[in-house]
Amino acid sequence: MDGTYELFRHYYALPSARDRDGCEVAAVRGVLASVMGMVNDGATHIGVATDHVIESFRNGLWPGYKTGEGIEPDLLAQFPLLEDALSAAGVVVWPMVEFEADDALAAAAMAAARDARVERVIICTPDKDLAQCVRGTRVVQLNRRTRVTLDEAGVIQKFGVSPESIPDYLALVGDAADGYPGLPGWGAKSSAAVLARFAHLESIPSDWREWHVNAANASALAHTLSSERDRALLFRTLATLRTDIALFDDVDHLRWNGPTPAFATLAARFDAAVTTKRPQRRSVVR
């Protein structure tokens, strides 16, 4: 599960709740209830990835990459609390510092899929870049808000390209949520048409007349790709999730065995929090 996304989602969906010290806890309480709801629905193995530090190695590659700037203090303060609460509840947490939560999700999905005992890996996040991790019907992506699950056929239907081409696709069209713009003129339809045929940036012929695809202004697109190829490759690096992160040795490490003794104190703190209405806030799209 993408803990960062879930924290944002619950923060903007729930009314304020402050503990006796005046600290905002509503979003953490909401995520915690949501995770426990998964357990009640039958989930046995769960891992939650968080952005312990908003910035990652990608900020050094592209100055416009997303940062923690603009995040409301009441939301930002709940990041460490979420990690503590989930750990106390007995849920495995992967707090990312050098890498991002998305990288942890990708690495965990690949590691779990290597285990023959695992029937299905469900990556809980709506982030487009995680579509690159989908494999057949065994590794799928679930948007828990819309309840839509994407298998490999679903990724192709949604984006027009296979999972392996998602980083190339995002390199061309950009990803506003992560802060890189893509290449001028390369929209979703043209990018999908070209990559559906050639799969990766390196395989796209420099001469548009060799494309033989239905893409408007193909000549201009080819010129842009040729002149900005280095930037496209950089954007693909930003979009490519790292799967070489060691998170666990065995999927049994992810089994939920109940809360730890520390959970009772946190649960009492959350139960005693006072819920109030709050002013209308600006939504943040991630």
C-alpha positions as CSV (number, residue, x, y, z in Angstrom):
1,M,0.0,0.0,0.0
2,D,1.1,3.5,-0.8
3,G,1.0,5.1,2.7
4,T,1.8,8.6,1.4
5,Y,-1.1,8.6,-1.0
6,E,-3.5,7.2,1.6
7,L,-2.4,9.9,4.1
8,F,-3.1,12.7,1.5
9,R,-6.4,11.1,0.6
10,H,-7.7,10.8,4.1
11,Y,-6.4,14.3,5.1
12,Y,-8.5,16.0,2.4
13,A,-11.5,13.6,2.9
14,L,-12.0,13.7,6.7
15,P,-12.9,16.5,9.2
16,S,-10.2,17.6,11.6
17,A,-9.5,15.6,14.7
18,R,-7.0,16.8,17.3
19,D,-5.6,15.0,20.3
20,R,-5.4,16.5,23.8
21,D,-2.1,18.2,22.8
22,G,-3.7,19.9,19.8
23,C,-2.0,17.7,17.2
24,E,-3.9,16.8,14.1
25,V,-4.5,13.0,13.8
26,A,-7.5,12.5,11.6
27,A,-5.6,11.4,8.5
28,V,-3.5,8.9,10.4
29,R,-6.6,7.6,12.2
30,G,-8.3,7.2,8.8
31,V,-5.4,5.3,7.2
32,L,-5.1,3.1,10.2
33,A,-8.8,2.2,10.1
34,S,-8.5,1.6,6.4
35,V,-5.6,-0.8,6.8
36,M,-7.4,-2.7,9.6
37,G,-10.4,-2.9,7.3
38,M,-8.3,-4.7,4.8
39,V,-7.3,-7.2,7.5
40,N,-10.9,-7.7,8.5
41,D,-11.7,-8.3,4.8
42,G,-9.2,-11.2,4.8
43,A,-5.8,-9.6,3.9
44,T,-3.1,-11.7,5.6
45,H,0.2,-10.1,4.3
46,I,0.5,-6.3,4.1
47,G,3.4,-3.8,3.7
48,V,3.0,0.0,3.7
49,A,5.5,2.3,2.0
50,T,5.9,5.9,3.1
51,D,7.9,8.9,2.0
52,H,9.8,9.4,5.3
53,V,11.6,12.3,3.5
54,I,9.6,13.9,0.7
55,E,12.7,14.4,-1.5
56,S,14.7,11.5,-3.1
57,F,17.6,10.9,-5.4
58,R,15.5,12.1,-8.3
59,N,15.6,15.7,-7.0
60,G,19.3,15.7,-7.8
61,L,18.5,14.7,-11.4
62,W,15.8,17.2,-12.2
63,P,15.4,20.5,-10.3
64,G,11.7,20.6,-10.9
65,Y,11.0,17.2,-9.3
66,K,8.4,17.2,-6.5
67,T,9.3,18.4,-3.0
68,G,7.5,18.9,0.3
69,E,7.0,22.5,-0.6
70,G,3.3,23.6,-0.2
71,I,2.3,20.6,2.0
72,E,0.1,21.9,4.8
73,P,1.9,21.6,8.2
74,D,-0.9,19.6,9.8
75,L,-0.5,17.0,7.0
76,L,3.3,17.0,7.0
77,A,3.4,16.5,10.8
78,Q,1.4,13.2,10.4
79,F,4.0,11.4,8.3
80,P,6.1,10.2,11.2
81,L,2.9,9.5,13.3
82,L,1.6,7.3,10.5
83,E,4.7,5.2,10.5
84,D,4.6,4.9,14.3
85,A,0.9,4.0,14.3
86,L,1.2,1.3,11.6
87,S,4.2,-0.3,13.3
88,A,2.4,-0.3,16.6
89,A,-0.5,-2.0,14.9
90,G,1.7,-4.7,13.7
91,V,1.9,-3.7,10.1
92,V,5.2,-3.8,8.2
93,V,6.3,-0.2,7.2
94,W,8.9,0.8,4.7
95,P,9.9,4.5,5.4
96,M,11.8,5.7,2.4
97,V,14.6,8.3,2.6
98,E,16.9,8.0,-0.5
99,F,14.2,6.4,-2.5
100,E,10.4,7.0,-2.8
101,A,7.4,5.1,-1.5
102,D,6.7,4.1,-5.2
103,D,10.1,2.5,-5.4
104,A,9.4,0.5,-2.3
105,L,6.1,-0.7,-3.8
106,A,7.8,-1.7,-7.0
107,A,10.6,-3.6,-5.2
108,A,8.2,-5.3,-2.8
109,A,5.9,-6.4,-5.6
110,M,8.8,-7.9,-7.6
111,A,10.2,-9.6,-4.5
112,A,6.8,-11.1,-3.6
113,A,6.1,-12.2,-7.1
114,R,9.3,-14.3,-7.0
115,D,7.8,-16.5,-4.3
116,A,5.9,-19.4,-5.9
117,R,3.6,-19.5,-2.9
118,V,2.2,-16.1,-3.7
119,E,-1.0,-16.3,-5.8
120,R,-1.4,-12.6,-6.4
121,V,0.3,-9.3,-5.6
122,I,-1.9,-6.3,-5.3
123,I,-0.2,-2.9,-5.4
124,C,-2.6,-0.4,-3.8
125,T,-2.0,3.0,-5.4
126,P,-3.5,5.1,-8.2
127,D,0.0,6.4,-9.3
128,K,0.5,6.0,-13.0
129,D,4.1,5.0,-12.7
130,L,3.2,1.8,-10.7
131,A,1.5,0.5,-13.9
132,Q,5.0,-0.5,-15.0
133,C,5.0,-3.2,-12.3
134,V,1.9,-5.0,-13.5
135,R,2.4,-8.5,-14.8
136,G,-0.4,-10.5,-16.4
137,T,-3.1,-11.1,-13.8
138,R,-0.7,-12.0,-11.0
139,V,0.7,-8.6,-10.2
140,V,-2.1,-6.0,-10.4
141,Q,-2.7,-2.4,-9.4
142,L,-5.6,-1.4,-7.3
143,N,-7.0,2.1,-6.9
144,R,-8.7,1.7,-3.5
145,R,-10.7,4.9,-3.9
146,T,-12.4,4.0,-7.2
147,R,-12.1,0.2,-6.6
148,V,-10.7,-0.3,-10.1
149,T,-8.1,-3.0,-10.5
150,L,-5.7,-3.0,-13.5
151,D,-4.1,-6.2,-14.8
152,E,-1.9,-6.1,-17.8
153,A,-4.8,-6.0,-20.3
154,G,-6.2,-3.1,-18.2
155,V,-3.0,-1.2,-18.4
156,I,-2.9,-1.5,-22.2
157,Q,-6.5,-0.5,-22.4
158,K,-6.0,2.6,-20.2
159,F,-2.6,3.8,-21.5
160,G,-2.4,2.2,-24.9
161,V,1.0,0.7,-24.1
162,S,2.2,-2.4,-22.2
163,P,3.5,-2.1,-18.6
164,E,7.2,-2.3,-19.9
165,S,6.6,0.9,-21.9
166,I,5.1,3.0,-19.1
167,P,8.4,4.7,-18.2
168,D,8.9,5.6,-21.9
169,Y,5.3,6.8,-22.1
170,L,5.6,9.0,-19.0
171,A,8.9,10.4,-20.3
172,L,7.1,11.7,-23.4
173,V,3.8,12.9,-21.9
174,G,5.3,14.0,-18.6
175,D,3.9,13.6,-15.1
176,A,2.7,16.8,-13.4
177,A,2.3,15.1,-10.0
178,D,6.1,14.3,-10.0
179,G,7.1,17.6,-11.6
180,Y,8.5,16.8,-15.0
181,P,6.8,18.1,-18.2
182,G,7.6,15.5,-20.9
183,L,8.3,16.6,-24.5
184,P,6.5,19.4,-26.3
185,G,3.8,18.1,-28.6
186,W,3.9,14.6,-27.4
187,G,0.4,13.9,-26.0
188,A,-1.1,10.7,-24.7
189,K,-2.5,9.5,-28.1
190,S,0.7,10.1,-30.1
191,S,2.9,8.7,-27.4
192,A,0.7,5.6,-27.1
193,A,0.6,5.1,-30.9
194,V,4.4,5.3,-31.3
195,L,5.3,3.2,-28.3
196,A,2.7,0.5,-29.0
197,R,4.8,-0.2,-32.1
198,F,8.3,0.5,-30.9
199,A,8.0,-0.1,-27.1
200,H,11.1,2.0,-26.0
201,L,12.6,5.4,-26.9
202,E,15.7,3.9,-28.4
203,S,13.7,1.9,-30.8
204,I,11.8,4.8,-32.3
205,P,13.3,5.6,-35.8
206,S,14.6,9.1,-36.2
207,D,12.8,9.3,-39.6
208,W,9.0,9.6,-38.9
209,R,8.3,8.1,-42.3
210,E,9.4,4.8,-40.9
211,W,6.9,4.9,-38.0
212,H,3.8,3.8,-40.0
213,V,1.5,4.8,-37.1
214,N,-1.5,7.1,-36.8
215,A,0.2,10.1,-35.1
216,A,-0.6,13.7,-35.9
217,N,2.3,16.0,-36.8
218,A,4.6,13.0,-36.9
219,S,7.4,15.1,-38.5
220,A,7.4,17.6,-35.7
221,L,7.3,14.9,-33.1
222,A,10.3,13.2,-34.6
223,H,12.2,16.5,-34.7
224,T,11.4,17.2,-31.0
225,L,12.4,13.7,-30.0
226,S,15.6,14.0,-31.9
227,S,16.5,17.4,-30.5
228,E,15.5,16.6,-26.9
229,R,16.4,12.9,-26.7
230,D,18.7,13.4,-23.7
231,R,15.9,15.1,-21.8
232,A,13.5,12.3,-22.7
233,L,16.0,9.7,-21.4
234,L,16.3,11.7,-18.2
235,F,12.6,11.8,-17.8
236,R,12.4,8.0,-18.3
237,T,15.0,7.6,-15.5
238,L,12.8,9.7,-13.3
239,A,9.8,7.5,-14.2
240,T,11.6,4.2,-13.8
241,L,11.0,2.7,-10.4
242,R,13.8,1.1,-8.5
243,T,13.4,-2.6,-7.8
244,D,16.8,-3.3,-6.3
245,I,15.8,-2.3,-2.8
246,A,16.1,-5.0,-0.2
247,L,12.9,-4.8,1.9
248,F,12.3,-8.4,3.2
249,D,13.8,-11.8,2.9
250,D,10.6,-13.8,2.9
251,V,6.9,-12.8,2.3
252,D,6.1,-14.4,5.7
253,H,7.7,-11.3,7.1
254,L,4.6,-9.4,5.8
255,R,2.1,-11.5,7.7
256,W,-0.1,-9.6,10.1
257,N,0.0,-11.2,13.5
258,G,-1.9,-8.6,15.5
259,P,-1.0,-5.3,17.2
260,T,2.0,-4.8,19.4
261,P,1.6,-3.8,23.1
262,A,2.4,-0.2,22.2
263,F,-0.7,0.0,20.1
264,A,-3.1,0.4,23.1
265,T,-1.7,3.8,24.0
266,L,-1.9,5.1,20.5
267,A,-5.4,3.8,20.0
268,A,-6.5,5.5,23.2
269,R,-5.0,8.8,21.9
270,F,-6.8,8.5,18.6
271,D,-10.1,7.6,20.2
272,A,-9.9,10.6,22.5
273,A,-9.2,13.0,19.6
274,V,-11.9,15.7,19.2
275,T,-13.4,16.0,15.7
276,T,-14.3,19.4,14.4
277,K,-15.2,21.1,11.1
278,R,-12.4,22.9,9.4
279,P,-12.3,25.6,6.8
280,Q,-12.5,24.7,3.1
281,R,-9.0,23.8,1.9
282,R,-7.2,23.6,-1.3
283,S,-7.0,20.0,-2.6
284,V,-3.5,18.7,-3.6
285,V,-3.4,16.3,-6.5
286,R,-0.7,13.7,-6.3
